[in-house]
Amino acid sequence: MAVSYNKLWKMLIDKNISKTELTHLAGITTNAMAKLGRNEDVRVKTLEKLCTSLDCKLDDIVEFVPDKQKGKR
């Protein structure tokens, strides 16, 4: 399974919050924000801080998408 944070980016647009503002609001590192931007794994604590700051649940900002199966039809 792959991780997608597209829901997070949509929420930021809807709430008119920049990534820089969110970094300061949530107290996360710029490195963690960069990982989110690349849909890479981040610590659960980072996700908890985001959810607390945005007053949302985990499934409001994270989506798990199935990996494409190679060679299968």
PECOR-V705855 format. One record per residue. N is the residue number from 1. RES is the residue in one letter. PSI is psi as a letter, one per 20 degrees, with the letter a starting at -180 (999 if undefined). Layout:
N;RES;PSI
N;RES;PSI
//
This chain:
1;M;p
2;A;q
3;V;p
4;S;p
5;Y;k
6;N;h
7;K;h
8;L;g
9;W;h
10;K;g
11;M;g
12;L;g
13;I;g
14;D;h
15;K;j
16;N;l
17;I;p
18;S;r
19;K;h
20;T;g
21;E;g
22;L;h
23;T;g
24;H;g
25;L;g
26;A;i
27;G;k
28;I;r
29;T;q
30;T;h
31;N;g
32;A;g
33;M;h
34;A;g
35;K;g
36;L;g
37;G;h
38;R;j
39;N;k
40;E;r
41;D;q
42;V;r
43;R;q
44;V;h
45;K;h
46;T;g
47;L;h
48;E;g
49;K;h
50;L;g
51;C;g
52;T;g
53;S;h
54;L;i
55;D;l
56;C;r
57;K;r
58;L;g
59;D;i
60;D;i
61;I;i
62;V;q
63;E;p
64;F;p
65;V;p
66;P;q
67;D;q
68;K;p
69;Q;p
70;K;p
71;G;i
72;K;q
73;R;999
//
